[in-house]
Amino acid sequence: MLNLYVVEGQYDLDKLKSLGCKYIYKINGLNRINQIKIEFLKQVEKVRKIVLVLDPDTPGKYLLQILKKALNKPYVVVLNQKYSKKHGKIGVAETKVDYLKSKLEAYINYDKKDLEQESISKQELVDLNLNEEQKSYLHQKYHINTLNFNEFYYSLLFLNLNKEQIKGELDNEFNR
């Protein structure tokens, strides 16, 4: 099962994606963390290892403490500020590529060995033809905190849910 990398922002996500990380969850920083996102990550860690790759600044360190306390032994990538500073900013996005690659190498190599197929395709999700009530139910059940189709789709991938599981959940809830 592929790792889920947790980062703070879009530029961090882009940087990890450029290094070959496939499943990346963006929490949008300390100010945007909430219980729904934490509960979502708790759902994900039932099926995947979580790798925290957070900014080595004060907010990032505080966020790390929150997530380490909430989650069950996530992997933590500790970055040195010395290699993570550029133009006065400190963060994953500013981290020197070779240094970041070396810190993530074991996780990326693990992911490369995993032949996991995507649990659901975008077309299969479209074919489910979910109505608003069904979408709302899935959002609540799995603590998915987005209305955006692509982010919803990736949330289902992170949870490793397939079309049959989703249909079964919905049948159980709505066809009792």
DODREN-149712 format. One record per atom (N, C-alpha, C, O, CB): x, y, z. Coordinates in steps of 0.1 Angstrom, whole numbers, plus 5000, padded with zeros to 4 digits. Glycine has a CB too. Example, Ala and Ser with C-alpha at 12.3 -4.5 7.8 and 13.67 -1.06 7.14 Angstrom:
! residues 2
513249435078 512349555078 513249675078 514249675085 511349555090 512849785071 513749895071 512950005079 513450115080 514149945057 
//
This chain:
! residues 176
500849885000 500050005000 500950125000 501850145008 499050005012 500650224991 501450344990 501350425002 500250425009 501050424977 502350505005 502350605016 501450725013 501250755001 503750645020 500950785023 500250915021 501151025027 501451015039 498850915027 501651115019 502451225024 501651345028 500751385020 503551265013 501851395040 501051515044 501951635044 503051635050 500451485059 501551735037 502251865036 501351975039 500151955041 502851875021 501952095040 501152215044 500552285032 499352325033 502052305052 501252305021 500652385011 500852334997 501452224995 501252515012 500352404987 500352364973 501752354968 502052254960 499552464965 502652444971 504052434966 504752314972 505652264965 504752564969 504452284984 505052164990 504552044983 505351954980 504652155005 503252034980 502651924972 503351914959 503751804955 501151944970 503552024952 504152024939 505651974940 506051894931 504152164933 506352014950 507751964952 507751814954 508651754948 508352044964 506951764962 506951614965 506551544953 507051434950 506051584977 505551594945 505051524933 506251524923 506451424916 503851604927 507051624922 508151634913 509251524917 510051484908 508751764913 509251484929 510251384934 509651244932 510351144935 510551414948 508451224928 507851094926 506851044936 506450934935 508950994925 506551134946 505551094956 504151094949 503851194941 505551184968 503350994951 502050984944 500851034952 500151124947 501750844940 500650994964 499551034972 499951134982 500751104992 498950904979 499551254980 499951374988 498651444993 497851484985 500951464981 498551465006 497451535012 497951675017 498851685025 496751455023 497251775012 497651915016 496651965027 495451965025 497552005003 497252005038 496352045049 496152195050 495352245058 496851995062 496952275042 496852415041 497252485054 496752595057 495452455038 498252435061 498952495072 498252495085 497052445086 499052635068 498852545095 498452545109 497052615110 496252565118 499452615118 496852725104 495552795105 494352725100 493252755103 495752925099 494652625091 493552555084 493352415089 492452345085 493752545069 494152365099 493952235104 492652235113 492452325120 495152185113 491852125112 490652115119 490351975122 491051885117 489452185112 489451945131 489151815135 488651725123 488951605123 488051815146 488051775113 487551695102 488851645094 488851525091 486751785092 489851725092 491051685085 491751575094 492251485088 491951805083 491851595107 492451505116 491751365115 492351265115 492551555130 490351375116 489551245115 489751185102 489751055101 488151285118 489851255091 490151195078 491451125078 491551015073 490151305067 492451185083 493851125084 493750995092 494450895090 494851215089 492950995103 492750875111 492150765103 492550645105 491950905124 491250795094 490550695085 491650645076 491750525073 489350765078 492450735070 493450695060 494450605067 494950505061 494150815054 494850635079 495950555085 495550415088 496350325092 496450625098 494250385087 493750245088 494250155076 494350035077 492250235089 494550225065 494950155053 496250195047 496850125039 493850175042 496850305052 498150345046 499050405058 498550445068 497950455036 500350395055 501250465064 501250615060 501150655049 502750405063 501250695071 501250845069 502650895071 503250865081 500250915078 503150985062 504451045063 504251195064 503751255054 505351005050 504651245075 504451395077 505751465072 506851435077 504251425092 505551555063 506651635057 506151785058 505651835049 506851595042 506451835070 506051965073 507152065074 508352035075 505251965087 506852195072 507852305072 508552305086 507952285096 507152435070 509952325085 510752325097 510752465104 511752505110 512152285094 509552535104 509452665111 508552645123 508152535126 508852765101 508352745130 507552735143 506152685140 505752595147 507552865150 505352735131 504052685129 504052535124 503252455128 503352765118 505052495116 505152365111 505552265123 504952155123 506252355101 506352305132 506652225144 505452205153 505252105158 507852285151 504652315154 503452305162 502452215156 501852135163 502852445164 502352225143 501452135135 501851995137 501051905138 501352175121 503151975136 503751835138 503351775151 502951655152 505251835136 503351855162 502951805175 501551765175 501151665181 503351915186 500651855169 499251825169 498951685162 498251605167 498451935162 499651675150 499351555142 499951425148 499351315148 499951575128 501151445154 501751325161 500951275173 500851155175 503151365166 500351375180 499451335191 498151275186 497651185193 499151465199 497651315175 496351275170 496451135163 495451055163 495751375161 497551115156 497650995148 498450885155 499050905165 498451035135 498350765149 499050645155 500350625149 500450545139 498050525154 501350685154 502750665150 503050695135 503450605127 503150515152 502750815131 503050855117 504550855115 505250885125 502350985113 505050835103 506450865100 506651015100 505751085095 506850795087 507751065104 508051205104 509351225097 510451175100 508151255119 509351315087 510551355080 510951495086 510251595085 510251375064 512051495093 512551615100 513551685090 514551625086 513251575113 513151805087 514051885078 514851985086 514352045096 513151955067 516052005082 516952105088 516652245082 516652255069 518452065087 516452345090 516152485084 517252525075 517052605066 515952575096 518452485078 519652525071 519452495056 519952575047 520952465076 518852385053 518652345039 517252375033 516852345022 518852195038 516452445042 515052465038 514652615038 513552655041 514152395048 515652695035 515452835035 515852895021 516852865016 516352905046 514952985016 515253045004 514453185003 513253185006 514752954992 515153285000 514553414999 513853455012 512753515011 513553424987 514453425023 513853455036 512653375041 512153395051 513353595035 512253275032 511153185036 511753055040 512853005035 510153165024 511052985050 511452855055 510352755052 509252785056 511852855070 510652645045 509552555042 510052435033 511152435028 508452615036 509152345032 509352225023 509552275009 510452225002 508152125024 508752365004 508852414990 510252484988 510752484977 507752514987 510852534998 512152604997 513352514999 514452554998 512152715007 513052385003 514152295006 514852254994 514352234983 513552165013 516152244995 517052204984 516652064979 516451974987 518552204988 516452044966 515951924960 516751804964 516151704969 515851934945 518051804963 518851694967 518751654981 518651534985 520351714963 518651754990 518551725004 517151665007 517051565014 518651855012 516051715001 514751665003 514651524998 514051435004 513651754997 515251504986 515151374980 515851264989 515351154990 515851374966 516951304995 517651215004 516851185016 516851075022 519051275008 516151285021 515251265033 514051175030 513551105039 514851395039 513651175018 512451095014 512750965007 511850895003 511551185005 514050945004 514450834996 513850695000 513350624991 515950824996 513950665013 513450535017 511950525014 511450415011 513650515032 511150625017 509750625014 509350614999 508450534995 509050755020 510050694991 509850684977 510250554971 509550494963 510650804970 511350494976 511750364971 510750254975 510450164967 513150324977 510150264987 509050174991 507850194982 507350094977 508650205006 507550314979 506350334970 506650274956 505750224950 506050484969 507850294951 508150234938 508050084937 507650034926 509550274934 508250014948 508149874948 506649824949 506349714946 508949814960 505849914953 504449874955 503649884942 503749984935 503749974966 503049784938 502349774925 500849804927 500049754919 502549634919 500449874937 499049904940 498349974928 498950064922 498950004952 497249914925 496449974914 495450074921 495050054932 495649864906 495050174913 494150264919 492850194922 492350114914 493850384910 492250224934 491050144938 489850184930 488950104929 490850174953 489850304925 488650354917 489150454907 490050534909 487550414926 488650444895 489050544885 488050664885 486950654891 488950474870 488450764879 487550884878 486250854871 485250894875 488251004871 486450774861 485250734853 484250644862 483050664861 485550654840 484850554870 483950474879 483250564889 482050544892 484850364886 483950664894 483350754903 482150834896 481050854902 484350854909 482450884884 481350944876 480150854874 479050894875 481951004863 480550724870 479450624867 478550594879 477450554878 480150504862 479150614891 478250594903 477150694904 476150664910 479150614916 477250804897 476150904896 475650944909 474450934912 475050854887 476550984918 476151014932 475251134933 475551244927 477351034941 474151134940 473351254942 473951324955 474851274961 471851214945 473351444957 473951524968 473851454982 474751474990 473151664968 472751384984 472551324997 473651214999 474251195010 471151264998 473951134988 474951034989 476351094991 477151034998 474950944976 476651194983 477951264985 478051314999 479151295005 478051384975 477051375004 477051425018 477351315028 478051335038 475751495021 476651205026 476851085035 478351045034 478951015045 475950975030 478951025023 480350985022 481251085028 482251055035 480750965007 480951215026 481751325032 481751305047 482751315054 481251465028 480551285053 480451275067 481051145073 481751145083 478951275072 480751035066 481250905071 482850895071 483350845081 480750795062 483450955061 484850945060 485651075063 486851085061 485250895046 484851175067 485451305071 486251365060 487351425061 486451285083 485651365048 486151425036 485751575036 484551605037 485751345023 486751655035 486551795037 486751875024 487451975024 487551855048 486051835014 486151905001 484851884993 484251774994 487351864993 484551974985 483451964975 484051954961 483251924952 482552084976 485251974959 485951964946 486051824942 486451734949 487352034947 485651794929 485551654924 486951584925 487051474930 485151654910 487951654920 489351594920 489751564935 490351454937 490351684913 489551654944 490051634957 489151524964 489651444972 489851764966 487851514961 487051404966 487551274960 487651174968 485551434961 487851274947 488351144941 489651104948 489750984951 488551174926 490551194950 491851154956 491551114971 492351024976 492851264956 490651174977 490351124991 489850984991 490250905000 489251214997 489050944981 488650804980 489850714977 489950604983 487550784969 490750764969 491950684966 492850664979 493350554982 492850744955 492950774986 493750774999 493150665008 493950595015 493850915005 491850655008 491150565017 491050425011 490650325018 489750615020 491550404999 491650284992 490250224990 490050104990 492450184999 489250304988 487850264985 487650234970 488050314962 486850364990 486950124968 486650094954 485150114951 484350134960 487049944950 484750094939 483350124934 482450034942 481350084947 483250104919 482749904944 481849814950 481649854965 480549844971 482349674949 482749894972 482649934986 481750054987 480950064997 484049954992 481950144978 481150274979 479650234977 478850284984 481650374969 479450154966 478050114964 477450044976 476250064979 477950024951 478249954982 477749874993 477449975005 476349955012 478849774998 478250065008 478050165018 476750245016 475950255025 479250265019 476550285003 475350365000 474150275000 473050325005 475550424986 474250154996 473050064996 472650035011 471450035014 473349924989 473650015020 473349995034 472650115040 471850095048 474649955041 473150225036 472550345042 471250385037 470350435044 473550465041 471050375023 469850435017 468850325013 467650365009 470250515005 469150205013 468150105009 467849995020 467849875017 468750024996 467650055032 467449965043 466049915043 465649835051 467650035056 
//
